[in-house]
Every structure is written in structure tokens, then in C-alpha cells.
């Protein structure tokens, strides 16, 4: 878990280790957050929170 999102870290045979890093950067650029919670033998939950925006009021 400590290496998730690190550039070039992968557990896949043919992975590049860039997918999660790029996703984290995109979410951060939109002022959002990405969090992980994991329980061994049960699975992992990923929460992505992005701020909502209000459309401009028609004047």
C-alpha cells in the first residue's frame, strides 16, 4: 500500500506503473482527493472525492 501511486511501481508483469500516478495527478489538479482502504484477504476500496461546482446564474 505504501508504494501505490509511485511512478513506475507495478505488481503487473506488463505494467508501466504510471496509471495510478497519472490518475492521482488529474484528481489533484481538479482539487480532489484519492484515498485507499484495504483489508488483507477482503479487498481494497478506493474513494475519489471531487468538489462540485455551481453553474453561473443566468442574469
mmCIF file as Biopython writes it, N, C-alpha, C and O atoms, coordinates in Angstrom:
data_model
#
loop_
_atom_site.group_PDB
_atom_site.id
_atom_site.type_symbol
_atom_site.label_atom_id
_atom_site.label_alt_id
_atom_site.label_comp_id
_atom_site.label_asym_id
_atom_site.label_entity_id
_atom_site.label_seq_id
_atom_site.pdbx_PDB_ins_code
_atom_site.Cartn_x
_atom_site.Cartn_y
_atom_site.Cartn_z
_atom_site.occupancy
_atom_site.B_iso_or_equiv
_atom_site.auth_seq_id
_atom_site.auth_asym_id
_atom_site.pdbx_PDB_model_num
ATOM 1   N N  . UNK A ? 1  ? 0.826   -1.199  0.000   1.0 0.0 1  A 1 
ATOM 2   C CA . UNK A ? 1  ? 0.000   0.000   0.000   1.0 0.0 1  A 1 
ATOM 3   C C  . UNK A ? 1  ? 0.868   1.260   0.000   1.0 0.0 1  A 1 
ATOM 4   O O  . UNK A ? 1  ? 0.472   2.278   -0.567  1.0 0.0 1  A 1 
ATOM 5   N N  . UNK A ? 2  ? 2.016   1.206   0.613   1.0 0.0 2  A 1 
ATOM 6   C CA . UNK A ? 2  ? 2.853   2.389   0.728   1.0 0.0 2  A 1 
ATOM 7   C C  . UNK A ? 2  ? 3.404   2.890   -0.592  1.0 0.0 2  A 1 
ATOM 8   O O  . UNK A ? 2  ? 3.789   4.054   -0.698  1.0 0.0 2  A 1 
ATOM 9   N N  . UNK A ? 3  ? 3.449   2.034   -1.597  1.0 0.0 3  A 1 
ATOM 10  C CA . UNK A ? 3  ? 4.012   2.431   -2.892  1.0 0.0 3  A 1 
ATOM 11  C C  . UNK A ? 3  ? 2.949   2.778   -3.928  1.0 0.0 3  A 1 
ATOM 12  O O  . UNK A ? 3  ? 3.285   3.142   -5.055  1.0 0.0 3  A 1 
ATOM 13  N N  . UNK A ? 4  ? 1.676   2.671   -3.564  1.0 0.0 4  A 1 
ATOM 14  C CA . UNK A ? 4  ? 0.626   2.981   -4.537  1.0 0.0 4  A 1 
ATOM 15  C C  . UNK A ? 4  ? 0.768   4.410   -5.037  1.0 0.0 4  A 1 
ATOM 16  O O  . UNK A ? 4  ? 0.870   5.351   -4.250  1.0 0.0 4  A 1 
ATOM 17  N N  . UNK A ? 5  ? 0.774   4.557   -6.339  1.0 0.0 5  A 1 
ATOM 18  C CA . UNK A ? 5  ? 0.887   5.887   -6.938  1.0 0.0 5  A 1 
ATOM 19  C C  . UNK A ? 5  ? 2.304   6.318   -7.209  1.0 0.0 5  A 1 
ATOM 20  O O  . UNK A ? 5  ? 2.523   7.331   -7.874  1.0 0.0 5  A 1 
ATOM 21  N N  . UNK A ? 6  ? 3.293   5.561   -6.703  1.0 0.0 6  A 1 
ATOM 22  C CA . UNK A ? 6  ? 4.682   5.891   -7.014  1.0 0.0 6  A 1 
ATOM 23  C C  . UNK A ? 6  ? 4.947   5.629   -8.491  1.0 0.0 6  A 1 
ATOM 24  O O  . UNK A ? 6  ? 4.493   4.619   -9.029  1.0 0.0 6  A 1 
ATOM 25  N N  . UNK A ? 7  ? 5.680   6.529   -9.157  1.0 0.0 7  A 1 
ATOM 26  C CA . UNK A ? 7  ? 5.986   6.304   -10.573 1.0 0.0 7  A 1 
ATOM 27  C C  . UNK A ? 7  ? 6.759   5.000   -10.765 1.0 0.0 7  A 1 
ATOM 28  O O  . UNK A ? 7  ? 7.713   4.707   -10.044 1.0 0.0 7  A 1 
ATOM 29  N N  . UNK A ? 8  ? 6.328   4.250   -11.734 1.0 0.0 8  A 1 
ATOM 30  C CA . UNK A ? 8  ? 6.966   3.007   -12.177 1.0 0.0 8  A 1 
ATOM 31  C C  . UNK A ? 8  ? 6.833   1.851   -11.199 1.0 0.0 8  A 1 
ATOM 32  O O  . UNK A ? 8  ? 7.451   0.808   -11.410 1.0 0.0 8  A 1 
ATOM 33  N N  . UNK A ? 9  ? 6.046   1.999   -10.131 1.0 0.0 9  A 1 
ATOM 34  C CA . UNK A ? 9  ? 5.776   0.867   -9.244  1.0 0.0 9  A 1 
ATOM 35  C C  . UNK A ? 9  ? 4.594   0.107   -9.808  1.0 0.0 9  A 1 
ATOM 36  O O  . UNK A ? 9  ? 3.538   0.689   -10.055 1.0 0.0 9  A 1 
ATOM 37  N N  . UNK A ? 10 ? 4.762   -1.192  -10.013 1.0 0.0 10 A 1 
ATOM 38  C CA . UNK A ? 10 ? 3.675   -2.025  -10.522 1.0 0.0 10 A 1 
ATOM 39  C C  . UNK A ? 10 ? 3.804   -3.425  -9.967  1.0 0.0 10 A 1 
ATOM 40  O O  . UNK A ? 10 ? 4.901   -3.882  -9.646  1.0 0.0 10 A 1 
ATOM 41  N N  . UNK A ? 11 ? 2.684   -4.096  -9.856  1.0 0.0 11 A 1 
ATOM 42  C CA . UNK A ? 11 ? 2.692   -5.501  -9.463  1.0 0.0 11 A 1 
ATOM 43  C C  . UNK A ? 11 ? 2.302   -6.379  -10.643 1.0 0.0 11 A 1 
ATOM 44  O O  . UNK A ? 11 ? 2.159   -7.594  -10.505 1.0 0.0 11 A 1 
ATOM 45  N N  . UNK A ? 12 ? 2.132   -5.756  -11.804 1.0 0.0 12 A 1 
ATOM 46  C CA . UNK A ? 12 ? 1.737   -6.491  -13.008 1.0 0.0 12 A 1 
ATOM 47  C C  . UNK A ? 12 ? 2.956   -6.796  -13.868 1.0 0.0 12 A 1 
ATOM 48  O O  . UNK A ? 12 ? 3.895   -6.003  -13.946 1.0 0.0 12 A 1 
ATOM 49  N N  . UNK A ? 13 ? 2.926   -7.936  -14.499 1.0 0.0 13 A 1 
ATOM 50  C CA . UNK A ? 13 ? 4.053   -8.365  -15.329 1.0 0.0 13 A 1 
ATOM 51  C C  . UNK A ? 13 ? 4.346   -7.393  -16.469 1.0 0.0 13 A 1 
ATOM 52  O O  . UNK A ? 13 ? 5.509   -7.120  -16.768 1.0 0.0 13 A 1 
ATOM 53  N N  . UNK A ? 14 ? 3.308   -6.874  -17.099 1.0 0.0 14 A 1 
ATOM 54  C CA . UNK A ? 14 ? 3.497   -5.976  -18.239 1.0 0.0 14 A 1 
ATOM 55  C C  . UNK A ? 14 ? 3.081   -4.542  -17.935 1.0 0.0 14 A 1 
ATOM 56  O O  . UNK A ? 14 ? 2.849   -3.763  -18.859 1.0 0.0 14 A 1 
ATOM 57  N N  . UNK A ? 15 ? 2.983   -4.179  -16.664 1.0 0.0 15 A 1 
ATOM 58  C CA . UNK A ? 15 ? 2.551   -2.833  -16.296 1.0 0.0 15 A 1 
ATOM 59  C C  . UNK A ? 15 ? 3.684   -1.824  -16.366 1.0 0.0 15 A 1 
ATOM 60  O O  . UNK A ? 15 ? 4.862   -2.179  -16.305 1.0 0.0 15 A 1 
ATOM 61  N N  . UNK A ? 16 ? 3.300   -0.548  -16.496 1.0 0.0 16 A 1 
ATOM 62  C CA . UNK A ? 16 ? 4.300   0.525   -16.523 1.0 0.0 16 A 1 
ATOM 63  C C  . UNK A ? 16 ? 4.397   1.244   -15.189 1.0 0.0 16 A 1 
ATOM 64  O O  . UNK A ? 16 ? 5.395   1.908   -14.910 1.0 0.0 16 A 1 
ATOM 65  N N  . UNK A ? 17 ? 3.366   1.117   -14.366 1.0 0.0 17 A 1 
ATOM 66  C CA . UNK A ? 17 ? 3.363   1.801   -13.083 1.0 0.0 17 A 1 
ATOM 67  C C  . UNK A ? 17 ? 3.043   3.275   -13.182 1.0 0.0 17 A 1 
ATOM 68  O O  . UNK A ? 17 ? 3.362   4.042   -12.274 1.0 0.0 17 A 1 
ATOM 69  N N  . UNK A ? 18 ? 2.418   3.682   -14.272 1.0 0.0 18 A 1 
ATOM 70  C CA . UNK A ? 18 ? 2.112   5.099   -14.459 1.0 0.0 18 A 1 
ATOM 71  C C  . UNK A ? 18 ? 0.622   5.421   -14.340 1.0 0.0 18 A 1 
ATOM 72  O O  . UNK A ? 18 ? 0.264   6.583   -14.151 1.0 0.0 18 A 1 
ATOM 73  N N  . UNK A ? 19 ? -0.239  4.435   -14.445 1.0 0.0 19 A 1 
ATOM 74  C CA . UNK A ? 19 ? -1.683  4.676   -14.465 1.0 0.0 19 A 1 
ATOM 75  C C  . UNK A ? 19 ? -2.215  5.349   -13.222 1.0 0.0 19 A 1 
ATOM 76  O O  . UNK A ? 19 ? -2.928  6.349   -13.319 1.0 0.0 19 A 1 
ATOM 77  N N  . UNK A ? 20 ? -1.884  4.824   -12.053 1.0 0.0 20 A 1 
ATOM 78  C CA . UNK A ? 20 ? -2.386  5.401   -10.816 1.0 0.0 20 A 1 
ATOM 79  C C  . UNK A ? 20 ? -1.748  6.752   -10.537 1.0 0.0 20 A 1 
ATOM 80  O O  . UNK A ? 20 ? -2.408  7.656   -10.024 1.0 0.0 20 A 1 
ATOM 81  N N  . UNK A ? 21 ? -0.465  6.898   -10.873 1.0 0.0 21 A 1 
ATOM 82  C CA . UNK A ? 21 ? 0.213   8.178   -10.682 1.0 0.0 21 A 1 
ATOM 83  C C  . UNK A ? 21 ? -0.467  9.276   -11.517 1.0 0.0 21 A 1 
ATOM 84  O O  . UNK A ? 21 ? -0.695  10.383  -11.029 1.0 0.0 21 A 1 
ATOM 85  N N  . UNK A ? 22 ? -0.780  8.962   -12.759 1.0 0.0 22 A 1 
ATOM 86  C CA . UNK A ? 22 ? -1.442  9.929   -13.641 1.0 0.0 22 A 1 
ATOM 87  C C  . UNK A ? 22 ? -2.848  10.234  -13.121 1.0 0.0 22 A 1 
ATOM 88  O O  . UNK A ? 22 ? -3.278  11.387  -13.134 1.0 0.0 22 A 1 
ATOM 89  N N  . UNK A ? 23 ? -3.560  9.205   -12.663 1.0 0.0 23 A 1 
ATOM 90  C CA . UNK A ? 23 ? -4.902  9.415   -12.120 1.0 0.0 23 A 1 
ATOM 91  C C  . UNK A ? 23 ? -4.856  10.324  -10.901 1.0 0.0 23 A 1 
ATOM 92  O O  . UNK A ? 23 ? -5.677  11.233  -10.777 1.0 0.0 23 A 1 
ATOM 93  N N  . UNK A ? 24 ? -3.891  10.088  -9.987  1.0 0.0 24 A 1 
ATOM 94  C CA . UNK A ? 24 ? -3.758  10.933  -8.806  1.0 0.0 24 A 1 
ATOM 95  C C  . UNK A ? 24 ? -3.491  12.379  -9.191  1.0 0.0 24 A 1 
ATOM 96  O O  . UNK A ? 24 ? -4.031  13.296  -8.572  1.0 0.0 24 A 1 
ATOM 97  N N  . UNK A ? 25 ? -2.674  12.588  -10.196 1.0 0.0 25 A 1 
ATOM 98  C CA . UNK A ? 25 ? -2.344  13.951  -10.632 1.0 0.0 25 A 1 
ATOM 99  C C  . UNK A ? 25 ? -3.569  14.650  -11.226 1.0 0.0 25 A 1 
ATOM 100 O O  . UNK A ? 25 ? -3.803  15.828  -10.953 1.0 0.0 25 A 1 
ATOM 101 N N  . UNK A ? 26 ? -4.346  13.937  -12.031 1.0 0.0 26 A 1 
ATOM 102 C CA . UNK A ? 26 ? -5.554  14.523  -12.628 1.0 0.0 26 A 1 
ATOM 103 C C  . UNK A ? 26 ? -6.542  14.910  -11.534 1.0 0.0 26 A 1 
ATOM 104 O O  . UNK A ? 26 ? -7.108  16.003  -11.561 1.0 0.0 26 A 1 
ATOM 105 N N  . UNK A ? 27 ? -6.747  14.016  -10.575 1.0 0.0 27 A 1 
ATOM 106 C CA . UNK A ? 27 ? -7.683  14.293  -9.476  1.0 0.0 27 A 1 
ATOM 107 C C  . UNK A ? 27 ? -7.195  15.486  -8.656  1.0 0.0 27 A 1 
ATOM 108 O O  . UNK A ? 27 ? -7.991  16.351  -8.292  1.0 0.0 27 A 1 
ATOM 109 N N  . UNK A ? 28 ? -5.901  15.540  -8.363  1.0 0.0 28 A 1 
ATOM 110 C CA . UNK A ? 28 ? -5.344  16.664  -7.599  1.0 0.0 28 A 1 
ATOM 111 C C  . UNK A ? 28 ? -5.493  17.980  -8.361  1.0 0.0 28 A 1 
ATOM 112 O O  . UNK A ? 28 ? -5.761  19.016  -7.754  1.0 0.0 28 A 1 
ATOM 113 N N  . UNK A ? 29 ? -5.323  17.950  -9.681  1.0 0.0 29 A 1 
ATOM 114 C CA . UNK A ? 29 ? -5.475  19.162  -10.487 1.0 0.0 29 A 1 
ATOM 115 C C  . UNK A ? 29 ? -6.903  19.696  -10.459 1.0 0.0 29 A 1 
ATOM 116 O O  . UNK A ? 29 ? -7.133  20.877  -10.720 1.0 0.0 29 A 1 
ATOM 117 N N  . UNK A ? 30 ? -7.848  18.837  -10.145 1.0 0.0 30 A 1 
ATOM 118 C CA . UNK A ? 30 ? -9.247  19.246  -10.027 1.0 0.0 30 A 1 
ATOM 119 C C  . UNK A ? 30 ? -9.635  19.456  -8.565  1.0 0.0 30 A 1 
ATOM 120 O O  . UNK A ? 30 ? -10.817 19.500  -8.223  1.0 0.0 30 A 1 
ATOM 121 N N  . UNK A ? 31 ? -8.612  19.586  -7.703  1.0 0.0 31 A 1 
ATOM 122 C CA . UNK A ? 31 ? -8.799  19.837  -6.275  1.0 0.0 31 A 1 
ATOM 123 C C  . UNK A ? 31 ? -9.570  18.720  -5.575  1.0 0.0 31 A 1 
ATOM 124 O O  . UNK A ? 31 ? -10.343 18.965  -4.648  1.0 0.0 31 A 1 
ATOM 125 N N  . UNK A ? 32 ? -9.346  17.497  -6.035  1.0 0.0 32 A 1 
ATOM 126 C CA . UNK A ? 32 ? -9.988  16.342  -5.438  1.0 0.0 32 A 1 
ATOM 127 C C  . UNK A ? 32 ? -9.013  15.518  -4.620  1.0 0.0 32 A 1 
ATOM 128 O O  . UNK A ? 32 ? -7.826  15.832  -4.537  1.0 0.0 32 A 1 
ATOM 129 N N  . UNK A ? 33 ? -9.528  14.467  -4.024  1.0 0.0 33 A 1 
ATOM 130 C CA . UNK A ? 33 ? -8.698  13.570  -3.233  1.0 0.0 33 A 1 
ATOM 131 C C  . UNK A ? 33 ? -8.953  12.128  -3.643  1.0 0.0 33 A 1 
ATOM 132 O O  . UNK A ? 33 ? -10.020 11.780  -4.148  1.0 0.0 33 A 1 
ATOM 133 N N  . UNK A ? 34 ? -7.944  11.306  -3.412  1.0 0.0 34 A 1 
ATOM 134 C CA . UNK A ? 34 ? -7.998  9.884   -3.717  1.0 0.0 34 A 1 
ATOM 135 C C  . UNK A ? 34 ? -7.495  9.164   -2.471  1.0 0.0 34 A 1 
ATOM 136 O O  . UNK A ? 34 ? -6.366  9.396   -2.039  1.0 0.0 34 A 1 
ATOM 137 N N  . UNK A ? 35 ? -8.321  8.293   -1.889  1.0 0.0 35 A 1 
ATOM 138 C CA . UNK A ? 35 ? -7.914  7.567   -0.688  1.0 0.0 35 A 1 
ATOM 139 C C  . UNK A ? 35 ? -8.164  6.075   -0.866  1.0 0.0 35 A 1 
ATOM 140 O O  . UNK A ? 35 ? -9.053  5.660   -1.610  1.0 0.0 35 A 1 
ATOM 141 N N  . UNK A ? 36 ? -7.366  5.284   -0.174  1.0 0.0 36 A 1 
ATOM 142 C CA . UNK A ? 36 ? -7.462  3.837   -0.248  1.0 0.0 36 A 1 
ATOM 143 C C  . UNK A ? 36 ? -7.652  3.275   1.152   1.0 0.0 36 A 1 
ATOM 144 O O  . UNK A ? 36 ? -7.075  3.778   2.117   1.0 0.0 36 A 1 
ATOM 145 N N  . UNK A ? 37 ? -8.458  2.236   1.256   1.0 0.0 37 A 1 
ATOM 146 C CA . UNK A ? 37 ? -8.524  1.455   2.487   1.0 0.0 37 A 1 
ATOM 147 C C  . UNK A ? 37 ? -8.550  -0.011  2.070   1.0 0.0 37 A 1 
ATOM 148 O O  . UNK A ? 37 ? -9.269  -0.398  1.148   1.0 0.0 37 A 1 
ATOM 149 N N  . UNK A ? 38 ? -7.755  -0.814  2.764   1.0 0.0 38 A 1 
ATOM 150 C CA . UNK A ? 38 ? -7.595  -2.200  2.351   1.0 0.0 38 A 1 
ATOM 151 C C  . UNK A ? 38 ? -7.583  -3.113  3.565   1.0 0.0 38 A 1 
ATOM 152 O O  . UNK A ? 38 ? -7.019  -2.780  4.607   1.0 0.0 38 A 1 
ATOM 153 N N  . UNK A ? 39 ? -8.211  -4.259  3.415   1.0 0.0 39 A 1 
ATOM 154 C CA . UNK A ? 39 ? -8.185  -5.292  4.429   1.0 0.0 39 A 1 
ATOM 155 C C  . UNK A ? 39 ? -7.670  -6.565  3.773   1.0 0.0 39 A 1 
ATOM 156 O O  . UNK A ? 39 ? -8.247  -7.055  2.801   1.0 0.0 39 A 1 
ATOM 157 N N  . UNK A ? 40 ? -6.589  -7.088  4.309   1.0 0.0 40 A 1 
ATOM 158 C CA . UNK A ? 40 ? -5.963  -8.274  3.760   1.0 0.0 40 A 1 
ATOM 159 C C  . UNK A ? 40 ? -6.965  -9.416  3.648   1.0 0.0 40 A 1 
ATOM 160 O O  . UNK A ? 40 ? -7.643  -9.755  4.618   1.0 0.0 40 A 1 
ATOM 161 N N  . UNK A ? 41 ? -7.053  -9.999  2.476   1.0 0.0 41 A 1 
ATOM 162 C CA . UNK A ? 41 ? -7.961  -11.113 2.242   1.0 0.0 41 A 1 
ATOM 163 C C  . UNK A ? 41 ? -9.382  -10.712 1.924   1.0 0.0 41 A 1 
ATOM 164 O O  . UNK A ? 41 ? -10.189 -11.563 1.549   1.0 0.0 41 A 1 
ATOM 165 N N  . UNK A ? 42 ? -9.712  -9.436  2.064   1.0 0.0 42 A 1 
ATOM 166 C CA . UNK A ? 42 ? -11.075 -8.978  1.790   1.0 0.0 42 A 1 
ATOM 167 C C  . UNK A ? 42 ? -11.158 -8.079  0.569   1.0 0.0 42 A 1 
ATOM 168 O O  . UNK A ? 42 ? -12.103 -8.185  -0.212  1.0 0.0 42 A 1 
ATOM 169 N N  . UNK A ? 43 ? -10.186 -7.198  0.394   1.0 0.0 43 A 1 
ATOM 170 C CA . UNK A ? 43 ? -10.205 -6.320  -0.763  1.0 0.0 43 A 1 
ATOM 171 C C  . UNK A ? 43 ? -9.821  -4.894  -0.421  1.0 0.0 43 A 1 
ATOM 172 O O  . UNK A ? 43 ? -9.468  -4.575  0.715   1.0 0.0 43 A 1 
ATOM 173 N N  . UNK A ? 44 ? -9.900  -4.051  -1.430  1.0 0.0 44 A 1 
ATOM 174 C CA . UNK A ? 44 ? -9.495  -2.658  -1.311  1.0 0.0 44 A 1 
ATOM 175 C C  . UNK A ? 44 ? -10.618 -1.764  -1.800  1.0 0.0 44 A 1 
ATOM 176 O O  . UNK A ? 44 ? -11.280 -2.068  -2.793  1.0 0.0 44 A 1 
ATOM 177 N N  . UNK A ? 45 ? -10.826 -0.671  -1.103  1.0 0.0 45 A 1 
ATOM 178 C CA . UNK A ? 45 ? -11.800 0.335   -1.509  1.0 0.0 45 A 1 
ATOM 179 C C  . UNK A ? 45 ? -11.048 1.604   -1.880  1.0 0.0 45 A 1 
ATOM 180 O O  . UNK A ? 45 ? -10.161 2.050   -1.152  1.0 0.0 45 A 1 
ATOM 181 N N  . UNK A ? 46 ? -11.410 2.177   -3.014  1.0 0.0 46 A 1 
ATOM 182 C CA . UNK A ? 46 ? -10.818 3.433   -3.471  1.0 0.0 46 A 1 
ATOM 183 C C  . UNK A ? 46 ? -11.923 4.481   -3.478  1.0 0.0 46 A 1 
ATOM 184 O O  . UNK A ? 46 ? -12.969 4.291   -4.098  1.0 0.0 46 A 1 
ATOM 185 N N  . UNK A ? 47 ? -11.680 5.586   -2.781  1.0 0.0 47 A 1 
ATOM 186 C CA . UNK A ? 47 ? -12.642 6.687   -2.756  1.0 0.0 47 A 1 
ATOM 187 C C  . UNK A ? 47 ? -12.050 7.876   -3.496  1.0 0.0 47 A 1 
ATOM 188 O O  . UNK A ? 47 ? -10.933 8.309   -3.213  1.0 0.0 47 A 1 
ATOM 189 N N  . UNK A ? 48 ? -12.812 8.393   -4.447  1.0 0.0 48 A 1 
ATOM 190 C CA . UNK A ? 48 ? -12.425 9.587   -5.188  1.0 0.0 48 A 1 
ATOM 191 C C  . UNK A ? 48 ? -13.437 10.668  -4.850  1.0 0.0 48 A 1 
ATOM 192 O O  . UNK A ? 48 ? -14.638 10.498  -5.061  1.0 0.0 48 A 1 
ATOM 193 N N  . UNK A ? 49 ? -12.945 11.771  -4.329  1.0 0.0 49 A 1 
ATOM 194 C CA . UNK A ? 49 ? -13.812 12.896  -3.977  1.0 0.0 49 A 1 
ATOM 195 C C  . UNK A ? 49 ? -13.410 14.096  -4.824  1.0 0.0 49 A 1 
ATOM 196 O O  . UNK A ? 49 ? -12.254 14.519  -4.818  1.0 0.0 49 A 1 
ATOM 197 N N  . UNK A ? 50 ? -14.376 14.631  -5.547  1.0 0.0 50 A 1 
ATOM 198 C CA . UNK A ? 50 ? -14.162 15.821  -6.368  1.0 0.0 50 A 1 
ATOM 199 C C  . UNK A ? 50 ? -15.143 16.893  -5.927  1.0 0.0 50 A 1 
ATOM 200 O O  . UNK A ? 50 ? -16.306 16.595  -5.653  1.0 0.0 50 A 1 
ATOM 201 N N  . UNK A ? 51 ? -14.687 18.137  -5.857  1.0 0.0 51 A 1 
ATOM 202 C CA . UNK A ? 51 ? -15.604 19.202  -5.450  1.0 0.0 51 A 1 
ATOM 203 C C  . UNK A ? 51 ? -16.635 19.460  -6.543  1.0 0.0 51 A 1 
ATOM 204 O O  . UNK A ? 51 ? -16.343 19.347  -7.733  1.0 0.0 51 A 1 
ATOM 205 N N  . UNK A ? 52 ? -17.827 19.805  -6.120  1.0 0.0 52 A 1 
ATOM 206 C CA . UNK A ? 52 ? -18.858 20.162  -7.096  1.0 0.0 52 A 1 
ATOM 207 C C  . UNK A ? 52 ? -18.741 21.652  -7.389  1.0 0.0 52 A 1 
ATOM 208 O O  . UNK A ? 52 ? -18.229 22.424  -6.578  1.0 0.0 52 A 1 
ATOM 209 N N  . UNK A ? 53 ? -19.219 22.033  -8.546  1.0 0.0 53 A 1 
ATOM 210 C CA . UNK A ? 53 ? -19.228 23.451  -8.903  1.0 0.0 53 A 1 
ATOM 211 C C  . UNK A ? 53 ? -20.672 23.858  -9.199  1.0 0.0 53 A 1 
ATOM 212 O O  . UNK A ? 53 ? -21.482 23.054  -9.661  1.0 0.0 53 A 1 
ATOM 213 N N  . UNK A ? 54 ? -20.957 25.084  -8.929  1.0 0.0 54 A 1 
ATOM 214 C CA . UNK A ? 54 ? -22.274 25.609  -9.219  1.0 0.0 54 A 1 
ATOM 215 C C  . UNK A ? 54 ? -22.222 26.337  -10.559 1.0 0.0 54 A 1 
ATOM 216 O O  . UNK A ? 54 ? -21.349 27.179  -10.768 1.0 0.0 54 A 1 
ATOM 217 N N  . UNK A ? 55 ? -23.132 26.030  -11.456 1.0 0.0 55 A 1 
ATOM 218 C CA . UNK A ? 55 ? -23.133 26.759  -12.733 1.0 0.0 55 A 1 
ATOM 219 C C  . UNK A ? 55 ? -23.477 28.229  -12.486 1.0 0.0 55 A 1 
ATOM 220 O O  . UNK A ? 55 ? -24.219 28.550  -11.557 1.0 0.0 55 A 1 
ATOM 221 N N  . UNK A ? 56 ? -22.938 29.117  -13.317 1.0 0.0 56 A 1 
ATOM 222 C CA . UNK A ? 56 ? -23.240 30.537  -13.144 1.0 0.0 56 A 1 
ATOM 223 C C  . UNK A ? 56 ? -24.739 30.790  -13.297 1.0 0.0 56 A 1 
ATOM 224 O O  . UNK A ? 56 ? -25.402 30.185  -14.139 1.0 0.0 56 A 1 
ATOM 225 N N  . UNK A ? 57 ? -25.255 31.689  -12.471 1.0 0.0 57 A 1 
ATOM 226 C CA . UNK A ? 57 ? -26.678 32.032  -12.553 1.0 0.0 57 A 1 
ATOM 227 C C  . UNK A ? 57 ? -26.909 32.888  -13.802 1.0 0.0 57 A 1 
ATOM 228 O O  . UNK A ? 57 ? -26.120 33.779  -14.118 1.0 0.0 57 A 1 
ATOM 229 N N  . UNK A ? 58 ? -28.002 32.597  -14.500 1.0 0.0 58 A 1 
ATOM 230 C CA . UNK A ? 58 ? -28.371 33.409  -15.658 1.0 0.0 58 A 1 
ATOM 231 C C  . UNK A ? 58 ? -28.897 34.749  -15.164 1.0 0.0 58 A 1 
ATOM 232 O O  . UNK A ? 58 ? -29.821 34.813  -14.354 1.0 0.0 58 A 1 
ATOM 233 N N  . UNK A ? 59 ? -28.302 35.794  -15.661 1.0 0.0 59 A 1 
ATOM 234 C CA . UNK A ? 59 ? -28.735 37.121  -15.212 1.0 0.0 59 A 1 
ATOM 235 C C  . UNK A ? 59 ? -29.718 37.719  -16.162 1.0 0.0 59 A 1 
ATOM 236 O O  . UNK A ? 59 ? -30.190 38.834  -15.942 1.0 0.0 59 A 1 
#
